[in-house]
Amino acid sequence: MRDFGGIVERSPARMIRPGSASEVAGAVREAAAQGVDVVPRGLGHSTYGQSLTSGVSLDMRGLTGVEVGAGQAAAAAGATWREVLAATLPHGLTPPVLTDYLDLTVGGTLSAGGVGGTSHVHGTQAGNVASLDVVMDGDPVTCSPTVRPGLFDAVRGGRGRHGVITGAALRLVPAPERVLCCTIPCRDAEDVLRVQREVRADDVTSRALPSDDGWRFEAKAVLYGDGREPPPGTTETEELSFFDFCDRMRPDVEELVALGEWARPHPWGMVFLPAPRAAAVIESTLGAMTTGDLGLSGVILIKALRIGGVPMLGAPRDPVLFSVLRTASPGCASVPEMLAANRALLDRARGEGGTRYAVDSVPG
Ligand SMILES: Cc1cc2nc3c(=O)[nH]c(=O)nc-3n(C[C@H](O)[C@H](O)[C@H](O)COP(=O)(O)OP(=O)(O)OC[C@H]3O[C@@H](n4cnc5c(N)ncnc54)[C@H](O)[C@@H]3O)c2cc1C
């Protein structure tokens, strides 16, 4: 069995698809009695074997369903964010933070952290959970900031090591009907971070793209609602429905699947950098990189955010998530070369007071 990274392979001794929290508890108890590891798996979109095991693999997609109440949604851990959004939008509501890609599971991203374009305002998905249903030591329990707060802190960002999330009460906020996406070209990484700090946007993220003389930078500032003026420096605008904006990766994914790039190995490097050191690390990393080090469909993302209240992430204050999302395309750097580059990036980030986003691909 592989994951989206396509680098690590494991053959599970057993695969179970529980359909309820009590079935999860039963599977965990049985595995513990046999001394076998149990690893929950959402859709396996982590990139270095985090969701893989040679013990018991729990396919959490057996737990689905989303119920919307007053200002909250109760989501089963195996539901995807697409399914959550499909349930909340008819009520004019949305989770405050959505990942750029909707086909990830609630349990998977809460176990990772879950960063999105609104994370400069709302923090991570893991920071917007009111309570969690968790199987710990074979027993189903509920935890929240006031009930079993230690467990609540251990499972959010805990990658399944401290309990299996079976359900989550997700905070909801009003959803806009339409959004205005504004492209703002930036001079360099420092300028990107300045725009992210100063722009009054509901959603903002930035990319570095290959150009004739190295890399060019652009910020995407997204304004919710009608009649908003594009921020200074905007060169292009596009109006979209909120759902189409949230689902913006779908056409690219379809193209990557058709090109075969989606199935190639994805040695992703992702680090949280302290904001004051971020531009220097980003510039020097990109300065030493060619497009072949990124791969044909690789992407570089830069996102300043708030982490607040998710201790397992271990991120610095005022973090910037620098994502070097590599694809090992034919004719580009090899997987071992890309993994070595991720290791070097993580070592550099740690030297500057940063840390990893642990769904990345870093050996050792
Ligand atoms: C195309 C793409 C786009 C992405 N975009 C973003 C983004 O915008 N923002 C972002 O933050 N991340 C993003 N990610 C990374 C994503 O957060 C991780 O892949 C994450 O692992 C979620 O994927 P998953 O649901 O498939 O979980 P998996 O990869 O299956 O699991 C992730 C980890 O959580 C554990 N786990 C899974 N389910 C549970 C559970 N119910 N209880 C306890 N532990 C569990 C697993 O054991 C594993 O350690 C993206 C990934 C891809 C491939």
The ligand as a Gaussian input file, in Angstrom:
#p B3LYP/6-31G(d) Opt

LIG

0 1
 C       -3.416000      17.754000      -3.240000
 C       -3.214000      18.025000      -1.778000
 C       -3.515000      19.264000      -1.268000
 C       -3.332000      19.533000       0.100000
 N       -3.671000      20.765000       0.577000
 C       -3.476000      21.032000       1.876000
 C       -3.817000      22.307000       2.412000
 O       -4.286000      23.193000       1.713000
 N       -3.604000      22.516000       3.740000
 C       -3.104000      21.538000       4.550000
 O       -2.952000      21.784000       5.750000
 N       -2.769000      20.339000       4.069000
 C       -2.940000      20.070000       2.759000
 N       -2.602000      18.837000       2.285000
 C       -1.983000      17.872000       3.200000
 C       -3.024000      17.190000       4.057000
 O       -3.261000      17.961000       5.224000
 C       -2.521000      15.865000       4.463000
 O       -2.376000      15.081000       3.318000
 C       -3.383000      15.195000       5.510000
 O       -2.699000      14.017000       5.804000
 C       -4.830000      14.919000       5.115000
 O       -4.964000      13.874000       4.223000
 P       -5.868000      12.579000       4.509000
 O       -7.211000      12.960000       4.977000
 O       -5.736000      11.755000       3.289000
 O       -5.127000      11.928000       5.764000
 P       -4.081000      10.729000       5.778000
 O       -2.925000      11.100000       4.940000
 O       -4.758000       9.451000       5.491000
 O       -3.651000      10.753000       7.311000
 C       -2.819000      11.777000       7.798000
 C       -2.320000      11.438000       9.199000
 O       -3.408000      11.487000      10.092000
 C       -3.649000      10.213000      10.653000
 N       -5.103000      10.050000      10.646000
 C       -5.936000       9.945000       9.587000
 N       -7.210000       9.859000       9.992000
 C       -7.176000       9.928000      11.339000
 C       -8.172000       9.878000      12.343000
 N       -9.461000       9.762000      12.051000
 N       -7.787000       9.951000      13.655000
 C       -6.482000      10.091000      13.994000
 N       -5.503000      10.125000      13.064000
 C       -5.844000      10.053000      11.756000
 C       -2.915000       9.211000       9.796000
 O       -2.510000       8.077000      10.529000
 C       -1.729000      10.044000       9.321000
 O       -0.727000      10.085000      10.314000
 C       -2.794000      18.524000       0.938000
 C       -2.482000      17.264000       0.414000
 C       -2.688000      17.018000      -0.927000
 C       -2.315000      15.673000      -1.486000

